[in-house]
Amino acid sequence: MGTSGASDNSEEKVVNIEVRDSVIGEFEVSQIKKMTLSDSVINISIPGSDELKSISEVITEYRREIRKLHRGEKSNGARGMDYIIAELSTLIKEQRSAGLVTVTASLLSLQALTHARRGRIDLMNERIEEALELDPHCEQAHLVAGEYSHNLYLRMDDELKRVNALQNAIIHHKDVWGHGSSKGARNNAGYHLCLELLADGKVEQARALKEELLQSISNSDGITRVEAIEIPSQSPE
């Protein structure tokens, strides 16, 4: 075990949750997080392995594994994700004991993502809340919560719930856009935020954000996606 097992009994909801890793190219977590000095120099090992890795490497590997399991690229997806949740519980306990706040928040966010993939939304919310209590600007926590709220807005029929989901998505993606420490995280949040501002009637804000995104993104596919965002010529604001 590095320097630095979970079992949840809550009722599972069978829902189609898609918290995408990115809409603008490959979104690697190693590019997301700006760690504190004490966090960034720590090497840890995943349970069951003696190999020491940086926290960025550990987070990136977990996200890739979660993505593969969710997409059905590996067998026993549900069991595999529950195993990841248990492993993360061990790592979270170790990092919390070591006083590594941003690392703990990032790992909690990974656990939130995995619970979302399993349809356990209450547990996802609990982990996000816990992560943001530790690190109010945790990029991963805001991205997971923001994209879940964005997708919820797209699915809901109830108007009040749609409005609430949209506002939550805007809050989370604005935080990453305003406080993000990496271009990948900001671009990912900014793309979603541009669409959300349009849905909220904030046309001029969306127009300005689109221009900033086009200046920020270097990936050709990402540029194409942003260029495809249609901004009305006349703003109702």
matplotlib code that plots the C-alpha trace (Angstrom):
import matplotlib.pyplot as plt

x = [0.0, 1.3, 1.9, -0.4, -13.5, -16.6, -20.0, -23.1, -26.6, -28.5, -31.1, -29.8, -31.7, -31.6, -31.0, -29.0, -26.3, -23.7, -21.0, -18.8, -15.0, -14.9, -16.6, -13.3, -10.8, -9.3, -9.7, -6.8, -7.0, -3.2, -3.9, -6.7, -5.5, -3.0, -1.9, -0.5, 3.3, 2.8, 0.2, 2.1, 5.2, 3.5, 3.7, 1.0, 0.2, -3.1, -4.3, -2.9, 0.1, 3.6, 4.3, 4.5, 2.8, 2.1, -1.4, -2.0, -1.1, -3.3, -6.3, -5.8, -5.6, -8.8, -10.7, -9.6, -10.7, -14.1, -14.6, -13.9, -16.2, -19.0, -18.7, -18.8, -15.2, -14.6, -16.7, -18.4, -18.8, -20.9, -18.8, -15.7, -17.0, -17.9, -14.4, -13.0, -15.2, -13.8, -10.2, -10.9, -12.3, -9.0, -7.0, -9.3, -8.8, -5.0, -4.7, -7.1, -5.0, -1.9, -3.6, -3.5, -6.6, -6.6, -5.7, -8.5, -10.9, -9.9, -10.3, -13.7, -14.7, -13.6, -15.8, -18.6, -18.1, -18.2, -21.3, -22.9, -22.0, -23.8, -26.9, -26.3, -27.0, -27.5, -24.0, -22.6, -24.0, -22.6, -19.1, -19.2, -20.3, -17.5, -14.9, -16.0, -15.9, -12.3, -11.5, -14.1, -12.6, -11.9, -12.0, -13.0, -15.8, -17.2, -16.9, -18.6, -21.4, -21.7, -21.9, -24.4, -26.6, -26.2, -27.4, -30.2, -31.4, -31.5, -33.5, -36.0, -39.6, -40.6, -39.9, -38.9, -36.5, -35.0, -34.4, -32.8, -30.6, -29.5, -28.6, -26.6, -24.7, -23.9, -22.6, -20.3, -19.0, -18.5, -16.3, -14.0, -14.0, -13.1, -10.8, -9.5, -5.8, -5.5, -6.6, -8.2, -10.5, -11.4, -12.2, -14.3, -16.3, -16.4, -18.0, -20.8, -21.1, -21.6, -24.5, -26.0, -25.8, -27.6, -30.3, -30.5, -31.0, -27.6, -26.7, -24.1, -22.3, -22.4, -21.1, -18.1, -17.4, -17.4, -14.8, -12.6, -13.0, -11.9, -8.8, -8.1, -8.6, -5.9, -7.6, -9.2, -12.2, -12.7, -12.6, -15.2, -17.5, -17.3, -17.7, -20.9, -22.5, -25.1, -25.3, -28.4, -27.5, -29.9, -29.7, -32.9, -31.0]
y = [0.0, 3.5, 6.4, 8.1, -1.0, 0.4, -1.0, 1.2, -0.1, 2.7, 1.9, 2.0, 3.9, 2.5, 5.5, 6.4, 8.6, 10.1, 12.2, 12.7, 12.9, 15.6, 17.1, 18.7, 16.0, 13.6, 15.0, 13.7, 14.3, 14.8, 18.1, 19.2, 19.7, 22.1, 20.5, 22.2, 21.6, 19.0, 17.2, 17.2, 15.6, 12.6, 9.2, 6.6, 3.1, 1.7, -1.1, -4.4, -2.8, -2.0, 0.5, 4.1, 6.6, 10.3, 11.3, 12.6, 9.2, 7.4, 9.7, 9.3, 5.5, 5.4, 7.6, 5.5, 2.4, 3.9, 5.0, 1.5, -0.2, 2.3, 1.8, -1.9, -2.3, -4.6, -7.4, -7.2, -3.5, -3.0, -5.2, -3.6, -0.1, -1.2, -2.6, 0.8, 2.5, 0.2, 0.9, 4.6, 4.4, 2.9, 5.7, 8.4, 7.3, 7.2, 10.6, 12.2, 10.8, 12.3, 15.7, 15.9, 17.9, 18.4, 14.8, 13.6, 16.0, 14.6, 11.0, 11.8, 13.3, 10.1, 8.1, 10.5, 9.9, 6.1, 6.3, 8.4, 5.6, 3.2, 5.4, 6.1, 9.8, 10.4, 9.0, 11.0, 14.2, 13.2, 12.7, 16.0, 17.9, 16.4, 17.1, 20.8, 21.2, 20.2, 22.1, 24.7, 25.0, 21.3, 21.1, 17.4, 17.8, 20.8, 19.0, 15.9, 17.8, 20.3, 17.7, 15.6, 18.7, 19.6, 16.2, 16.3, 19.5, 17.9, 15.0, 16.6, 17.4, 19.3, 22.9, 23.9, 20.9, 21.8, 25.4, 24.2, 21.7, 24.4, 26.9, 24.2, 23.4, 27.0, 27.4, 24.5, 25.2, 28.9, 27.9, 25.8, 28.5, 31.1, 29.2, 26.3, 25.8, 23.9, 24.7, 21.3, 21.7, 25.3, 24.4, 21.5, 23.6, 26.5, 24.5, 23.3, 26.8, 28.4, 26.1, 26.7, 30.5, 30.2, 28.1, 30.6, 33.5, 35.0, 35.4, 38.1, 36.3, 33.1, 35.0, 36.4, 33.0, 31.4, 33.8, 33.1, 29.4, 29.6, 31.5, 28.9, 25.6, 24.2, 20.8, 20.9, 18.7, 21.0, 24.1, 22.5, 21.8, 25.3, 26.8, 24.8, 26.6, 28.8, 32.3, 34.3, 37.5, 39.5, 39.2, 39.2, 40.5]
z = [0.0, -0.8, 1.5, 0.3, 0.9, 0.2, 0.4, -0.2, 0.7, -0.9, -3.5, -7.0, -9.7, -13.2, -15.3, -18.4, -17.0, -19.4, -17.8, -20.7, -20.3, -22.9, -25.9, -27.0, -27.8, -25.2, -21.7, -19.6, -15.9, -15.7, -17.5, -15.3, -11.8, -10.4, -7.1, -4.1, -3.7, -1.0, -3.1, -6.4, -5.1, -3.4, -5.0, -4.2, -5.2, -6.2, -3.9, -5.0, -6.7, -5.2, -8.1, -6.9, -9.3, -9.2, -8.3, -11.8, -13.2, -10.7, -11.6, -15.3, -15.1, -13.0, -15.5, -18.4, -16.6, -15.6, -19.2, -20.6, -18.1, -18.8, -22.5, -22.3, -23.5, -20.6, -19.2, -15.8, -16.0, -12.9, -10.8, -12.1, -11.2, -7.7, -7.3, -8.3, -5.7, -3.0, -4.1, -4.1, -0.6, 0.5, -1.2, 0.1, 3.6, 3.2, 1.6, 4.1, 6.9, 5.3, 5.1, 1.3, 0.7, -3.1, -3.7, -1.5, -3.2, -6.6, -5.5, -4.1, -7.4, -9.2, -6.8, -7.6, -11.3, -10.8, -8.7, -11.5, -14.0, -11.7, -11.4, -7.7, -7.9, -4.2, -3.6, -6.4, -4.8, -1.4, -2.8, -4.8, -1.8, 0.3, -2.4, -2.7, 1.1, 0.9, -2.2, -3.3, -6.8, -7.4, -11.2, -11.3, -8.9, -10.7, -14.1, -12.9, -11.3, -14.1, -16.9, -14.9, -14.4, -18.1, -19.2, -16.7, -18.2, -21.6, -20.3, -18.0, -19.0, -15.9, -16.6, -13.0, -12.7, -16.1, -15.0, -11.8, -13.6, -16.1, -13.3, -11.5, -14.7, -15.2, -11.7, -11.9, -15.4, -14.6, -11.7, -13.9, -16.6, -14.0, -11.7, -13.9, -13.8, -17.1, -20.6, -21.0, -18.1, -19.0, -22.6, -21.6, -19.2, -21.5, -24.3, -22.0, -20.5, -23.9, -24.7, -21.3, -21.5, -24.8, -23.2, -20.4, -22.9, -22.2, -25.9, -25.7, -22.9, -25.0, -28.1, -26.1, -24.6, -28.0, -29.3, -26.3, -26.8, -30.4, -29.4, -26.7, -28.5, -30.7, -31.4, -34.9, -33.9, -30.9, -33.1, -35.4, -32.5, -31.1, -34.6, -34.9, -31.9, -33.5, -31.9, -32.9, -34.7, -32.6, -28.8, -26.8, -23.8]

ax = plt.figure().add_subplot(projection="3d")
ax.plot(x, y, z, "-o")
ax.set_aspect("equal")
plt.show()
